[in-house]
Amino acid sequence: MIGKNKLKLIKSLAQKKYRLKEQSFLTEGDKIVLEVLESEIKVKELFATPDFISENKKFISNAAQVIESTSAEIKKASLLQQPQNCLAICQLPSQPQLPPNPEGFLLFLDGIQDPGNLGTIIRTCDWFGIKYLFCSPDTADAFNPKVIQASMGSFTRVKTIFIPFDELSVHLQKSQIPFYGTFLDGKNIYTENLPDNALIVLGNEGRGIRNEVADKISFPLNIPSFNPSEKKAESLNVAVAAAIICNEFARKKFAIRNES
């Protein structure tokens, strides 16, 4: 049963200030909750229907407390329009430490505000094997319920680190990783010789990359439009741009390996 006070707590976790106060965040949906139960993230309380508990006994034991609940109770507590059979209150993990010698192509998000975009980018990182995602402190909270939903469980595998760009750039200097960024007047990404190791900066949905960050980027990139019409989209959605960029860096890396 989900009591009145617990219901209030669950609803409050939609807001960052309460996530910080309670050191907890909310996960919902059968697939996402199961991913969390299989991860290193601590599940403090699992609220689930009898059928869900019965069908997933292998993973249920990873929750500190399991509370059998009805579908109606879960629906009442849920932040989703179409709730499923469970939801879980999880321990808010501490921020991961900076990797000492990061390799491969890395992403830095400069003030990405939309939680859906952040969650989709986390999912994209997971697909392309990017273990660390760097974000400016004013990027959306990685444990916002909308981020969790959009990531589809990938947040359990991709370590999101919030760090000022200046601090990250100093950390990466010893690795001599080149800095790339997306700009409307950048060079065509499809014709550039892209390296195996690089940091790619993606800017805010409205203003792009802020000037103080742009000044430190040596290699500006652009994803050209293939629409010849004068009337066309001014830019790509940042999560879509991230996927295209990751794909192009991965494709070039794969092609070089096959040639050698």
C-alpha positions, -999 to 999 in steps of 0.1 A, spaced: 0 0 0 12 35 -8 2 57 22 -6 94 21 28 106 33 46 83 9 24 95 -19 34 131 -11 71 122 -10 69 105 -44 52 135 -60 78 159 -44 106 141 -62 96 158 -94 114 189 -80 152 191 -77 151 208 -43 132 178 -28 155 153 -45 184 170 -28 166 172 5 156 136 5 188 124 -13 164 104 -35 150 102 -70 122 85 -87 122 58 -114 92 45 -132 82 19 -158 89 -18 -158 120 -17 -180 137 12 -163 130 -1 -128 144 -35 -137 175 -18 -152 180 0 -119 176 -31 -99 204 -47 -119 227 -17 -115 248 -4 -86 221 22 -78 205 16 -44 167 11 -45 153 22 -12 117 14 -18 100 -6 -46 63 -2 -51 50 -29 -74 20 -50 -83 18 -87 -72 23 -98 -108 54 -77 -112 69 -90 -80 61 -126 -89 76 -124 -124 108 -107 -113 118 -125 -81 154 -127 -94 158 -89 -92 133 -79 -65 157 -89 -37 180 -60 -47 155 -35 -33 159 -26 3 121 -27 8 94 -40 -14 58 -27 -10 31 -46 -27 7 -21 -43 -23 -21 -66 -23 -7 -101 -47 20 -89 -22 31 -62 7 32 -86 -14 52 -111 -22 77 -83 14 81 -73 29 81 -108 42 112 -127 35 94 -160 4 96 -181 5 59 -187 19 42 -156 30 6 -156 34 -19 -128 60 -4 -106 79 26 -94 109 30 -71 125 55 -48 162 53 -53 192 67 -34 207 97 -51 242 87 -60 272 110 -55 288 126 -85 313 103 -103 350 112 -102 367 126 -133 383 98 -153 421 102 -151 428 96 -188 396 96 -208 398 83 -243 376 82 -274 351 109 -283 336 127 -254 306 151 -251 303 183 -231 268 198 -229 269 236 -224 237 246 -207 213 221 -222 180 229 -205 154 205 -218 154 173 -197 141 152 -226 171 163 -247 195 154 -219 179 120 -214 181 112 -251 217 123 -253 225 100 -223 208 71 -242 228 80 -273 261 80 -253 252 45 -241 246 33 -276 280 45 -288 298 33 -258 305 67 -243 309 60 -205 312 96 -194 290 126 -202 303 161 -191 278 189 -184 280 225 -174 265 231 -139 235 249 -155 225 218 -176 193 201 -166 195 178 -136 204 142 -146 179 128 -121 149 148 -133 121 122 -139 119 133 -175 156 127 -180 153 93 -164 124 84 -187 141 97 -219 173 78 -211 154 45 -210 177 31 -184 209 43 -200 215 66 -170 226 35 -150 255 30 -174 266 65 -185 283 85 -157 271 121 -160 295 146 -145 286 183 -139 317 204 -142 326 240 -154 342 239 -188 373 257 -176 379 230 -150 374 202 -175 396 218 -201 425 219 -176 419 183 -167 420 173 -204 452 192 -212 475 164 -202 456 141 -225 461 166 -254 425 159 -265 414 184 -292 382 204 -286 355 204 -312 322 223 -312 290 227 -332 286 261 -350 264 273 -378 296 285 -396 317 255 -387 333 231 -412 313 203 -428 315 173 -404 312 149 -434 344 161 -450 366 166 -419 392 141 -408 379 133 -374 403 119 -347 397 89 -325 400 111 -294 381 144 -291 358 165 -269 328 177 -287 308 206 -272 271 210 -278 255 243 -270 222 255 -254 191 249 -275 186 287 -280 219 305 -277 243 278 -287 278 276 -272 285 305 -249 314 328 -259 338 319 -231 336 282 -241 336 289 -278 369 307 -274 386 275 -263 373 254 -292 399 249 -320 378 229 -344 343 242 -353 320 217 -369 287 220 -387 261 195 -398 250 208 -432 215 208 -444 206 189 -475 174 209 -481 180 232 -511 150 254 -503 154 288 -488 126 280 -463 139 252 -440 147 245 -404 172 269 -389 189 243 -368 187 207 -356 174 196 -322 205 193 -300 198 156 -291 195 148 -329 227 167 -335 245 147 -308 234 114 -324 246 125 -358 280 137 -344 285 105 -324 277 85 -355 301 104 -377 330 101 -352 323 64 -348 320 59 -385 354 75 -392 370 56 -364 356 23 -378 367 31 -413 403 38 -402 404 5 -383 392 -14 -413 418 3 -435 447 -6 -412 
